[in-house]
Amino acid sequence: MDSGNTRLVVPLAIVVAIASAAITSWTMHKTDTRSAATVTSDLDNIVKRGTIRAGYVSNPPSCIIDPNTKRVSGIVADTIETVAKSAGLKVEWTEEVGFGSMIEGLRANRYDIVPCAIWPTAARAREADFTRALFYSGVNAYVKPGDSRFSNKDYSVLNSPQVRIATIDGELAETIAKADFPKAQRLGQPQMAEITTMLLNVKEKKADVAFVESYFAYQFLQKNPGSIKKMIPDRPLRVFPNTIVLRRGQSEFKAFLDTALTEQLNLGTIDTLLDRYEPEHGIFYRAIAPYAADLHK
């Protein structure tokens, strides 16, 4: 090949390569721009259709499902209805789900939220996001009245091979027992057992202690008065925030819900609903305002 022709071909090849790369880059940029433009957030879709789709779990008194009409009411259910109305939206109660399957439904986009007082956990946070707390629930240790072993106001006495803790497989009580009281015996029940089964085991002296949310203990005591008592009345083992769960990564929708819930807390709506549905004052803990008025001025 002639040396003169070689000098012409090499620069031309370089020019063609640069031009091709530039066209490819421009094309990819346009494609990315079009893709970004067509992606909408959950909040965009909700505003467009005018409804918030809600999955719901039977979790009284936060979510109460009427067995005849299937109407959903309760502390959190009524709150989200108020939130939707204040934003010019409606709530569509799409389907009843279980605690174990609720996040799967969010991921499958069958509904937008589960507004039924869900407790945030690390395992759930891998798959979903949570709003700010509407109110809080305490989990207490319940024992048989008159059992002198548990009268010293110290939970450490539970960490003993002589203590039997009532649990349900995979439920919170089992987690607490393993983490805080590993030396104690555990009297386990199947996963589908009722929460009150643990309290029944304490009543019947099959177990010495059960870790249960205050609301369920209250309901149990209405049918079995004087059968159990809080081991330490003024110091719960755990306190959990009651939240609304939503699909992970929806920052705009979460910001909307947090703002709307803060508004309802400031208006006193949630306190009013707690007063309406709470069977006895003090079962739940109220959210505290992040400010205090100086009444001495």
Backbone bond lengths (Angstrom), bond angles and torsions (degrees), N, CA, C in turn:
res aa  C-N    CA-C-N  psi(-1)  N-CA   C-N-CA  omega(-1)  CA-C   N-CA-C  phi
1 M - - - 1.475 - - 1.520 108.51 -
2 D 1.349 115.38 142.44 1.456 121.00 -178.41 1.526 109.96 -69.15
3 S 1.333 116.43 137.12 1.459 121.16 -178.01 1.511 112.20 -63.94
4 G 1.325 117.24 -31.50 1.477 119.72 178.87 1.507 111.58 -67.13
5 N 1.367 117.32 -41.98 1.465 120.08 178.67 1.529 111.79 -65.30
6 T 1.318 117.31 -33.59 1.458 121.39 178.66 1.513 111.53 -61.95
7 R 1.336 115.17 -40.20 1.464 118.27 -179.71 1.518 111.66 -64.91
8 L 1.349 117.62 -28.31 1.467 120.46 179.77 1.523 111.73 -81.36
9 V 1.333 117.64 -37.10 1.457 121.52 -175.33 1.529 111.49 -69.77
10 V 1.309 119.02 -40.85 1.470 121.92 -175.98 1.520 112.59 -61.21
11 P 1.360 118.07 -49.67 1.469 117.64 177.40 1.523 112.28 -61.56
12 L 1.332 117.48 -36.61 1.454 120.33 -179.30 1.539 110.86 -64.17
13 A 1.312 115.80 -40.33 1.466 119.49 177.85 1.526 111.67 -62.70
14 I 1.327 115.37 -38.63 1.466 119.73 179.01 1.524 110.99 -64.93
15 V 1.340 115.55 -42.80 1.462 120.87 179.74 1.524 110.16 -61.66
16 V 1.349 116.88 -44.23 1.459 120.81 -179.95 1.528 110.98 -62.17
17 A 1.338 116.57 -42.63 1.469 120.95 -179.35 1.515 111.19 -63.24
18 I 1.341 117.27 -42.90 1.470 121.35 179.83 1.521 110.73 -64.00
19 A 1.320 115.26 -43.92 1.467 120.00 -179.49 1.523 111.15 -62.95
20 S 1.347 115.69 -41.85 1.458 120.28 179.76 1.523 111.36 -63.27
21 A 1.335 116.11 -41.96 1.464 120.58 179.08 1.518 111.00 -64.39
22 A 1.333 115.98 -39.95 1.464 119.89 -179.80 1.518 111.37 -64.75
23 I 1.355 115.75 -42.06 1.475 119.69 179.52 1.521 110.51 -64.84
24 T 1.344 116.17 -41.95 1.469 120.23 178.91 1.517 111.48 -61.65
25 S 1.348 116.37 -43.98 1.458 121.20 179.73 1.514 111.30 -62.40
26 W 1.338 116.30 -43.40 1.467 120.79 179.96 1.520 110.98 -63.73
27 T 1.355 115.33 -41.89 1.457 120.16 -179.86 1.523 111.60 -63.41
28 M 1.357 116.83 -43.05 1.460 121.02 178.64 1.514 111.25 -64.74
29 H 1.342 116.47 -38.30 1.466 120.29 178.70 1.518 110.81 -63.34
30 K 1.332 116.43 -42.32 1.461 119.93 -179.99 1.524 110.80 -65.88
31 T 1.359 115.70 -39.40 1.457 119.47 178.78 1.518 110.95 -63.92
32 D 1.358 116.74 -44.38 1.447 120.85 178.94 1.518 111.31 -62.04
33 T 1.353 115.57 -40.34 1.462 120.33 179.93 1.514 111.04 -62.84
34 R 1.372 115.57 -44.03 1.461 119.00 179.31 1.525 111.11 -64.86
35 S 1.368 117.31 -39.57 1.460 120.85 179.93 1.513 111.04 -63.98
36 A 1.352 116.24 -43.84 1.462 120.43 -179.99 1.515 111.04 -63.57
37 A 1.324 115.94 -35.64 1.457 120.30 -177.35 1.529 111.66 -69.37
38 T 1.371 117.04 -28.41 1.449 119.72 -176.52 1.529 112.57 -89.96
39 V 1.334 118.13 -10.72 1.457 121.13 179.23 1.532 109.49 -80.06
40 T 1.320 116.84 126.17 1.458 120.90 178.69 1.519 109.39 -120.04
41 S 1.313 115.79 151.20 1.457 121.13 179.84 1.526 109.57 -83.17
42 D 1.345 115.45 167.45 1.458 119.61 174.94 1.522 110.76 -58.54
43 L 1.338 116.99 -39.58 1.464 119.91 -179.44 1.521 111.02 -62.94
44 D 1.338 117.74 -41.40 1.470 120.89 176.80 1.528 110.43 -57.81
45 N 1.326 116.41 -46.45 1.466 120.32 -178.36 1.521 111.63 -66.01
46 I 1.324 116.77 -38.23 1.460 120.98 -179.84 1.522 110.86 -65.38
47 V 1.330 116.36 -45.73 1.467 120.62 179.29 1.524 110.28 -63.46
48 K 1.330 116.80 -39.35 1.461 121.08 -178.25 1.524 111.67 -64.29
49 R 1.339 117.09 -43.85 1.466 119.08 -178.18 1.526 112.73 -88.85
50 G 1.347 117.02 -15.89 1.458 120.98 175.82 1.512 115.01 82.06
51 T 1.324 118.15 10.89 1.462 120.92 -178.62 1.529 111.28 -137.52
52 I 1.340 114.95 146.82 1.464 122.25 169.55 1.521 106.75 -101.95
53 R 1.314 117.12 120.56 1.466 121.15 179.61 1.530 109.02 -86.11
54 A 1.328 115.73 125.66 1.460 120.19 -174.89 1.526 111.34 -121.08
55 G 1.330 115.70 125.05 1.449 120.23 164.42 1.515 107.67 -83.27
56 Y 1.320 118.23 157.08 1.465 118.54 -176.35 1.529 110.92 -144.07
57 V 1.342 113.01 142.89 1.461 122.93 179.48 1.525 108.04 -114.68
58 S 1.305 117.96 137.78 1.467 120.80 174.88 1.520 108.28 -67.12
59 N 1.333 115.84 108.82 1.462 121.16 -175.21 1.530 109.36 -150.96
60 P 1.349 117.71 66.69 1.467 120.42 -179.11 1.528 111.31 -60.30
61 P 1.342 117.43 148.25 1.464 127.30 -1.49 1.533 113.00 -93.09
62 S 1.333 117.78 15.98 1.471 120.28 179.92 1.522 111.74 -80.53
63 C 1.328 116.34 -39.53 1.458 122.29 175.09 1.526 108.10 -134.49
64 I 1.326 116.37 108.90 1.457 122.82 -179.58 1.523 107.72 -110.92
65 I 1.314 116.86 122.12 1.463 121.32 -177.34 1.530 108.93 -104.14
66 D 1.319 116.31 117.38 1.461 120.41 178.03 1.537 108.88 -66.28
67 P 1.338 118.37 122.53 1.470 119.46 -175.31 1.525 114.19 -65.95
68 N 1.330 116.99 -21.45 1.467 120.37 -178.09 1.527 112.14 -93.79
69 T 1.326 116.38 -49.34 1.468 120.15 -175.70 1.526 112.79 -94.77
70 K 1.348 117.14 -15.97 1.466 123.32 -175.50 1.531 112.50 66.37
71 R 1.336 116.47 13.30 1.462 119.80 175.48 1.523 109.49 -66.38
72 V 1.341 115.66 139.90 1.458 121.48 -178.41 1.529 109.01 -105.75
73 S 1.330 116.26 128.85 1.459 121.30 177.30 1.520 107.92 -141.22
74 G 1.339 116.88 -177.93 1.451 120.90 179.62 1.517 111.87 126.87
75 I 1.316 116.22 179.39 1.470 121.24 -174.34 1.516 111.84 -57.95
76 V 1.327 116.95 -54.19 1.470 120.20 -176.35 1.522 111.18 -79.77
77 A 1.327 116.92 -37.27 1.462 120.33 178.64 1.523 111.16 -60.45
78 D 1.323 116.95 -45.73 1.470 120.23 178.87 1.528 111.23 -67.48
79 T 1.333 116.50 -33.51 1.468 119.53 178.35 1.510 111.09 -63.27
80 I 1.334 118.02 -45.13 1.466 119.94 -177.66 1.528 110.62 -69.46
81 E 1.330 117.83 -29.79 1.470 120.04 173.77 1.526 110.15 -63.81
82 T 1.338 116.54 -41.89 1.463 121.05 178.72 1.521 111.02 -66.66
83 V 1.331 116.62 -41.87 1.470 121.36 177.71 1.524 110.38 -59.45
84 A 1.320 116.65 -46.97 1.465 120.53 -178.83 1.531 110.78 -62.01
85 K 1.324 116.67 -45.21 1.469 120.17 -179.01 1.521 111.34 -61.89
86 S 1.341 116.94 -40.24 1.471 119.87 -179.09 1.524 112.07 -67.47
87 A 1.336 116.90 -21.75 1.469 120.99 179.45 1.528 112.35 -100.85
88 G 1.333 116.70 8.45 1.464 120.40 -179.86 1.511 113.20 72.72
89 L 1.334 116.47 30.43 1.461 121.73 -178.89 1.531 109.78 -122.26
90 K 1.324 115.78 173.81 1.454 122.28 174.51 1.528 109.24 -125.74
91 V 1.325 116.30 160.15 1.462 121.78 175.85 1.520 108.48 -105.89
92 E 1.322 115.55 129.31 1.461 121.88 174.55 1.529 107.58 -109.40
93 W 1.332 116.82 111.12 1.466 121.43 179.96 1.525 107.32 -81.84
94 T 1.324 116.26 99.73 1.462 120.78 -165.77 1.521 114.26 -82.39
95 E 1.338 118.00 -45.16 1.466 119.10 -176.99 1.523 111.01 -161.80
96 E 1.334 114.60 149.38 1.459 120.59 174.56 1.522 109.18 -84.62
97 V 1.323 116.04 133.59 1.466 121.53 -177.96 1.526 109.36 -132.02
98 G 1.318 116.14 172.47 1.452 121.42 176.51 1.511 111.13 -103.80
99 F 1.325 116.87 165.64 1.462 120.12 178.54 1.532 111.10 -60.14
100 G 1.326 116.12 -34.59 1.461 119.25 -177.90 1.513 114.46 -75.87
101 S 1.338 117.61 -20.58 1.469 120.62 -176.23 1.524 114.07 -113.72
102 M 1.340 117.69 -2.40 1.472 119.16 -173.22 1.523 112.93 -63.75
103 I 1.337 118.02 -37.77 1.460 120.21 -178.28 1.521 110.73 -72.35
104 E 1.318 116.72 -32.85 1.458 120.12 175.96 1.527 110.74 -58.88
105 G 1.332 116.71 -41.64 1.467 120.76 177.87 1.514 112.71 -65.55
106 L 1.340 117.48 -35.97 1.461 120.72 175.21 1.517 110.48 -63.09
107 R 1.323 116.94 -46.48 1.459 121.62 -178.35 1.525 111.61 -63.88
108 A 1.338 116.20 -32.68 1.464 120.77 179.10 1.527 112.40 -82.66
109 N 1.351 116.56 0.15 1.466 122.68 177.65 1.535 112.57 63.25
110 R 1.352 115.87 33.93 1.462 118.86 175.89 1.523 110.95 -82.09
111 Y 1.330 117.08 -21.85 1.454 123.24 175.41 1.521 108.19 -155.82
112 D 1.341 116.61 168.87 1.466 122.14 -173.35 1.528 112.91 -97.63
113 I 1.332 116.84 -30.24 1.466 121.31 -175.52 1.523 110.01 -147.07
114 V 1.333 114.71 164.35 1.469 121.42 166.65 1.530 105.68 -127.07
115 P 1.338 117.32 96.78 1.471 121.08 -175.06 1.519 112.39 -92.22
116 C 1.331 116.86 68.78 1.469 120.67 -173.20 1.520 112.67 -136.81
117 A 1.337 117.82 39.05 1.468 122.49 176.06 1.518 111.64 58.93
118 I 1.320 115.71 66.55 1.460 122.35 -178.60 1.527 109.39 -93.84
119 W 1.328 116.73 134.89 1.462 121.30 178.41 1.525 109.94 -86.76
120 P 1.336 118.56 124.25 1.475 120.61 177.40 1.534 110.55 -68.26
121 T 1.321 115.47 135.80 1.460 121.88 173.61 1.526 108.37 -136.03
122 A 1.316 116.05 162.86 1.464 119.94 179.59 1.527 110.80 -61.75
123 A 1.330 116.73 -40.71 1.464 119.88 -179.28 1.529 111.16 -63.60
124 R 1.337 117.27 -42.09 1.457 120.33 178.60 1.523 112.00 -70.17
125 A 1.330 116.48 -33.75 1.467 120.46 -177.71 1.528 112.42 -67.40
126 R 1.323 117.98 -16.85 1.466 120.59 174.81 1.527 110.95 -68.14
127 E 1.337 116.79 -24.80 1.454 121.04 -172.59 1.526 113.88 -118.61
128 A 1.335 117.87 -11.22 1.466 119.53 -173.21 1.520 110.58 -151.10
129 D 1.333 115.46 169.41 1.463 122.28 174.51 1.523 109.43 -115.83
130 F 1.330 115.29 165.82 1.457 121.05 -176.41 1.524 110.18 -134.03
131 T 1.325 115.66 148.18 1.464 120.57 176.37 1.524 109.67 -80.28
132 R 1.305 115.47 179.09 1.458 120.87 171.52 1.523 108.47 -64.40
133 A 1.325 116.92 162.06 1.464 121.48 -178.34 1.530 110.97 -74.53
134 L 1.337 115.56 137.49 1.461 120.77 172.55 1.533 110.22 -85.77
135 F 1.333 115.97 -39.55 1.462 123.34 176.28 1.529 106.56 -163.42
136 Y 1.341 117.51 -177.42 1.464 120.49 -172.73 1.529 110.78 -129.53
137 S 1.336 115.39 152.14 1.464 121.94 177.65 1.524 110.40 -121.07
138 G 1.319 115.72 137.67 1.458 120.68 176.82 1.517 111.37 -101.27
139 V 1.327 116.24 140.17 1.462 122.64 173.27 1.525 107.18 -106.67
140 N 1.327 116.57 122.20 1.461 121.72 -175.99 1.527 111.53 -114.79
141 A 1.327 114.69 161.26 1.463 121.57 173.63 1.522 108.40 -91.59
142 Y 1.337 117.17 124.96 1.462 122.14 -179.08 1.524 109.38 -112.52
143 V 1.334 115.77 132.62 1.469 122.60 -177.39 1.524 109.21 -129.57
144 K 1.325 115.16 172.87 1.454 120.84 177.67 1.536 109.20 -77.16
145 P 1.327 119.19 131.77 1.470 120.53 176.75 1.534 110.85 -57.76
146 G 1.327 115.43 138.19 1.451 119.98 178.03 1.514 115.02 88.48
147 D 1.326 117.75 -2.84 1.479 120.19 177.67 1.532 107.65 -78.27
148 S 1.323 116.42 103.97 1.474 121.83 -172.88 1.525 113.27 -67.33
149 R 1.319 117.93 -15.29 1.473 120.22 179.79 1.525 111.74 -65.16
150 F 1.327 116.76 -24.29 1.460 120.41 -171.93 1.527 112.14 -116.45
151 S 1.303 116.49 34.90 1.470 119.95 -177.01 1.523 113.18 -108.67
152 N 1.349 117.24 9.54 1.472 118.41 -175.71 1.526 113.09 -98.42
153 K 1.341 117.99 9.75 1.460 122.67 175.48 1.531 113.16 62.29
154 D 1.309 116.89 31.37 1.469 120.17 -178.12 1.526 108.82 -136.45
155 Y 1.343 116.39 116.46 1.462 120.61 -178.41 1.527 112.77 -65.54
156 S 1.324 117.83 -19.01 1.465 120.27 -176.04 1.528 112.55 -60.89
157 V 1.347 118.00 -23.43 1.469 120.31 -179.59 1.532 111.54 -66.82
158 L 1.324 116.91 -16.51 1.463 120.10 178.93 1.527 112.40 -73.88
159 N 1.318 116.58 -19.98 1.461 120.68 -178.03 1.534 110.18 -84.61
160 S 1.329 115.29 69.77 1.465 121.42 -175.54 1.526 109.77 -145.73
161 P 1.324 118.04 143.88 1.478 120.96 176.86 1.517 113.15 -62.15
162 Q 1.333 117.19 -17.36 1.464 121.01 179.79 1.535 112.92 -85.42
163 V 1.328 116.74 -3.51 1.464 121.05 -178.20 1.529 109.59 -103.92
164 R 1.336 116.03 133.22 1.466 122.25 178.36 1.535 108.84 -109.05
165 I 1.320 116.09 119.76 1.468 121.82 -179.04 1.527 109.17 -102.98
166 A 1.336 116.38 125.53 1.461 120.98 176.55 1.531 109.15 -75.80
167 T 1.321 116.60 131.21 1.468 120.99 -179.14 1.528 109.72 -139.16
168 I 1.326 114.73 167.99 1.464 123.02 170.83 1.527 106.68 -125.73
169 D 1.306 116.89 135.40 1.463 121.25 -176.16 1.524 111.25 -55.45
170 G 1.352 116.03 123.50 1.457 121.38 176.53 1.518 114.68 80.41
171 E 1.328 117.57 -3.32 1.464 121.16 -177.73 1.526 109.64 -90.70
172 L 1.331 116.71 167.52 1.457 122.42 -173.71 1.525 113.04 -57.58
173 A 1.341 117.53 -38.82 1.463 120.44 -178.29 1.523 111.23 -58.65
174 E 1.313 116.90 -38.84 1.458 120.65 178.15 1.526 110.73 -64.92
175 T 1.319 116.74 -40.63 1.467 121.46 178.64 1.524 110.80 -62.09
176 I 1.340 116.89 -44.95 1.467 121.39 178.95 1.524 110.47 -63.41
177 A 1.335 116.30 -44.57 1.465 120.45 -178.46 1.531 110.92 -60.25
178 K 1.324 117.12 -44.76 1.456 120.99 -179.31 1.526 111.83 -66.42
179 A 1.323 116.09 -40.49 1.472 120.11 -174.81 1.520 112.75 -77.76
180 D 1.335 117.42 -42.54 1.468 121.18 -171.44 1.529 113.87 -99.75
181 F 1.330 116.46 -28.70 1.469 119.48 -173.06 1.531 110.57 -133.87
182 P 1.315 117.48 60.69 1.476 121.04 -174.06 1.523 114.46 -65.17
183 K 1.329 118.38 -21.73 1.470 121.00 -178.54 1.525 112.24 -81.47
184 A 1.320 117.21 -17.42 1.465 120.40 -176.77 1.528 110.64 -74.91
185 Q 1.335 115.38 156.91 1.454 120.97 171.90 1.538 108.74 -77.47
186 R 1.335 115.54 153.95 1.469 119.49 177.41 1.529 108.91 -123.35
187 L 1.328 115.09 126.57 1.459 121.10 175.57 1.527 107.25 -99.50
188 G 1.327 116.33 95.44 1.455 121.31 -172.83 1.518 114.15 -85.27
189 Q 1.332 115.02 151.34 1.458 123.38 174.76 1.535 108.28 -125.24
190 P 1.337 117.86 156.98 1.468 120.37 179.96 1.528 112.09 -60.10
191 Q 1.324 116.57 158.27 1.461 122.92 -174.10 1.526 112.56 -58.80
192 M 1.320 118.67 -33.35 1.462 121.64 -176.30 1.528 113.05 -86.54
193 A 1.322 118.27 4.12 1.469 121.11 -179.97 1.525 110.86 -66.45
194 E 1.324 116.67 149.86 1.461 121.61 176.75 1.531 110.05 -68.69
195 I 1.347 116.00 147.22 1.469 120.72 178.95 1.525 110.86 -56.81
196 T 1.328 115.77 -39.44 1.471 119.37 -176.29 1.528 112.70 -68.02
197 T 1.345 117.70 -12.16 1.465 120.11 175.98 1.526 110.77 -59.03
198 M 1.335 116.73 -35.96 1.460 120.25 179.40 1.527 110.91 -64.72
199 L 1.320 116.94 -39.70 1.464 120.63 178.22 1.524 111.12 -69.68
200 L 1.335 115.65 -36.01 1.464 119.92 177.45 1.530 110.48 -62.45
201 N 1.318 117.29 -37.38 1.463 120.90 178.23 1.529 111.79 -65.02
202 V 1.336 116.21 -33.95 1.467 119.72 175.77 1.525 109.63 -70.36
203 K 1.313 116.63 -44.67 1.473 121.04 179.02 1.522 110.97 -56.94
204 E 1.340 116.54 -42.28 1.464 121.43 -176.91 1.526 112.84 -87.98
205 K 1.328 116.85 7.35 1.464 124.23 176.60 1.532 113.92 63.93
206 K 1.324 115.81 22.91 1.462 119.66 172.75 1.535 110.09 -79.70
207 A 1.321 115.49 -26.44 1.468 122.53 176.04 1.518 108.23 -132.54
208 D 1.330 115.66 161.89 1.470 120.65 -178.29 1.519 113.06 -96.79
209 V 1.340 117.02 -26.65 1.460 120.25 -174.50 1.529 109.51 -153.12
210 A 1.322 115.57 150.26 1.461 122.20 176.17 1.525 108.95 -137.69
211 F 1.322 116.25 142.77 1.468 122.01 179.60 1.529 108.52 -105.65
212 V 1.335 116.63 109.55 1.455 121.20 -170.96 1.526 109.90 -139.62
213 E 1.325 116.50 147.81 1.461 122.16 174.57 1.532 109.51 -63.61
214 S 1.320 116.14 144.46 1.466 122.20 -174.41 1.524 112.70 -56.08
215 Y 1.321 117.29 -37.99 1.465 120.67 -177.11 1.522 111.12 -61.40
216 F 1.337 117.76 -44.46 1.469 120.82 -178.44 1.526 110.85 -69.98
217 A 1.327 116.80 -34.85 1.465 119.94 176.62 1.530 110.15 -64.81
218 Y 1.326 116.76 -39.87 1.459 120.69 177.97 1.530 110.29 -60.18
219 Q 1.349 116.05 -47.26 1.462 120.14 -179.92 1.531 111.09 -60.91
220 F 1.323 116.50 -39.52 1.462 121.13 179.35 1.525 111.08 -64.17
221 L 1.319 116.14 -42.00 1.461 120.59 -177.95 1.527 112.56 -69.00
222 Q 1.326 117.47 -24.76 1.462 119.01 176.26 1.522 111.17 -64.10
223 K 1.332 116.86 -31.73 1.466 121.84 -179.91 1.529 111.97 -96.46
224 N 1.334 116.06 -19.95 1.462 120.72 -177.28 1.533 109.69 -133.58
225 P 1.313 117.07 64.69 1.474 120.12 -174.23 1.529 112.73 -59.57
226 G 1.349 114.57 135.32 1.448 120.79 176.31 1.518 115.61 74.55
227 S 1.332 117.67 7.46 1.467 120.36 -174.44 1.522 113.19 -84.14
228 I 1.320 118.04 -24.48 1.465 123.22 179.88 1.524 108.82 -141.43
229 K 1.328 116.09 165.74 1.462 120.45 174.57 1.526 109.19 -151.07
230 K 1.327 115.95 157.97 1.455 120.12 174.27 1.525 109.20 -67.57
231 M 1.324 115.56 135.39 1.460 119.12 178.05 1.521 110.77 -67.15
232 I 1.343 116.58 -45.89 1.470 121.70 176.58 1.528 106.79 -129.65
233 P 1.316 118.90 97.93 1.468 122.15 -171.52 1.520 115.21 -56.74
234 D 1.328 117.88 -36.81 1.466 120.36 -172.45 1.523 113.69 -100.98
235 R 1.349 117.76 12.03 1.469 118.80 -179.12 1.527 110.13 -143.34
236 P 1.338 118.14 91.92 1.463 120.40 179.25 1.529 111.51 -67.65
237 L 1.332 115.14 155.71 1.468 120.79 176.95 1.528 111.71 -68.78
238 R 1.313 116.36 -40.60 1.464 122.50 -179.22 1.529 108.62 -141.54
239 V 1.326 115.43 151.17 1.464 121.73 171.29 1.519 107.44 -129.07
240 F 1.334 116.40 126.65 1.459 121.13 -175.98 1.528 110.92 -118.96
241 P 1.337 117.76 139.72 1.466 120.50 174.33 1.522 110.89 -78.05
242 N 1.319 116.42 137.34 1.467 121.88 175.63 1.523 108.58 -93.16
243 T 1.325 116.53 117.53 1.460 122.16 -172.35 1.521 111.29 -127.55
244 I 1.325 114.56 177.52 1.462 123.24 170.14 1.525 107.32 -106.90
245 V 1.322 116.97 133.80 1.460 121.01 -178.30 1.537 109.55 -99.82
246 L 1.328 115.84 140.19 1.457 122.33 179.96 1.521 110.20 -138.84
247 R 1.320 115.74 170.58 1.459 120.89 -178.34 1.523 110.96 -62.90
248 R 1.314 117.26 141.12 1.455 122.10 -178.39 1.533 111.12 -66.16
249 G 1.334 115.70 142.70 1.459 121.56 173.27 1.518 115.42 87.00
250 Q 1.332 118.22 5.17 1.458 120.87 -179.84 1.534 109.52 -97.38
251 S 1.330 115.50 74.23 1.467 120.88 -173.13 1.530 112.53 -64.34
252 E 1.337 117.48 -36.99 1.469 119.78 -179.81 1.530 110.84 -66.44
253 F 1.318 116.72 -44.02 1.460 120.94 -179.72 1.525 110.39 -66.67
254 K 1.325 117.51 -41.62 1.468 121.14 177.56 1.530 110.78 -61.67
255 A 1.335 116.81 -42.76 1.462 120.09 178.97 1.531 110.61 -62.40
256 F 1.330 116.06 -40.44 1.471 120.17 176.98 1.528 110.82 -60.65
257 L 1.341 116.53 -48.85 1.463 120.02 -178.39 1.525 111.71 -63.59
258 D 1.334 117.07 -43.17 1.471 119.88 179.82 1.525 111.25 -62.18
259 T 1.328 116.09 -41.76 1.468 120.09 178.32 1.522 111.16 -64.25
260 A 1.329 115.89 -44.55 1.465 120.58 -178.54 1.527 111.36 -67.11
261 L 1.328 117.68 -38.59 1.458 120.58 178.90 1.530 111.36 -69.51
262 T 1.326 116.47 -37.90 1.469 120.15 175.63 1.526 110.53 -61.19
263 E 1.327 115.94 -40.06 1.462 120.31 177.14 1.532 110.72 -59.86
264 Q 1.339 116.68 -45.82 1.464 120.14 -178.80 1.531 111.81 -68.07
265 L 1.340 116.95 -34.27 1.465 119.72 174.60 1.528 110.43 -64.21
266 N 1.330 116.69 -43.74 1.465 120.89 -179.92 1.528 112.15 -66.59
267 L 1.328 116.64 -31.93 1.463 120.83 179.02 1.525 112.36 -78.76
268 G 1.330 116.81 -10.85 1.460 120.27 -179.08 1.520 114.21 85.12
269 T 1.340 117.08 7.20 1.468 120.95 -177.09 1.523 111.49 -61.12
270 I 1.330 116.86 -44.72 1.460 120.36 -175.42 1.523 111.02 -70.65
271 D 1.322 117.61 -37.15 1.468 120.36 174.55 1.527 110.98 -60.66
272 T 1.340 115.69 -41.05 1.467 120.22 179.18 1.525 111.00 -63.58
273 L 1.341 116.20 -40.94 1.465 120.21 179.13 1.523 111.43 -69.04
274 L 1.330 117.23 -36.56 1.463 120.26 175.29 1.526 110.30 -62.13
275 D 1.331 116.89 -42.73 1.461 120.36 178.13 1.536 111.03 -62.52
276 R 1.334 116.48 -33.71 1.468 120.64 -177.40 1.528 111.74 -74.62
277 Y 1.318 116.64 -43.25 1.470 120.24 -171.55 1.524 114.50 -99.74
278 E 1.312 117.87 -20.80 1.463 120.67 -179.38 1.532 109.20 -70.11
279 P 1.333 118.87 120.09 1.466 119.63 -176.10 1.521 113.83 -67.37
280 E 1.320 116.48 -23.75 1.461 121.06 177.56 1.522 108.34 -149.86
281 H 1.317 116.83 132.05 1.462 119.57 -177.21 1.531 110.67 -61.73
282 G 1.332 115.26 135.41 1.454 120.63 178.88 1.516 114.27 102.79
283 I 1.338 117.34 -8.36 1.465 119.83 177.93 1.524 110.45 -65.47
284 F 1.341 116.17 -39.47 1.460 121.61 176.93 1.523 110.28 -109.52
285 Y 1.334 115.86 156.84 1.457 121.89 178.06 1.529 109.22 -101.63
286 R 1.323 115.72 131.53 1.462 120.84 179.41 1.527 111.26 -77.37
287 A 1.336 115.44 151.69 1.462 120.62 172.52 1.523 108.24 -72.78
288 I 1.311 116.54 136.43 1.460 121.71 -177.87 1.517 109.62 -93.10
289 A 1.333 116.86 135.60 1.464 120.78 178.22 1.531 110.18 -64.40
290 P 1.352 118.17 142.92 1.464 121.63 -178.78 1.526 113.25 -81.18
291 Y 1.317 116.86 28.03 1.460 121.20 -179.55 1.521 107.89 -154.54
292 A 1.321 116.30 166.68 1.465 122.22 176.70 1.516 108.75 -144.49
293 A 1.331 115.88 134.35 1.462 120.11 178.26 1.535 109.62 -79.89
294 D 1.315 116.07 139.41 1.472 120.45 176.20 1.525 107.55 -88.33
295 L 1.323 115.93 101.47 1.466 121.04 -175.39 1.523 112.51 -81.35
296 H 1.337 117.49 -3.41 1.473 120.12 -176.58 1.519 112.74 -92.31
297 K 1.327 116.63 -5.35 1.466 118.22 -179.71 1.504 110.86 -82.91
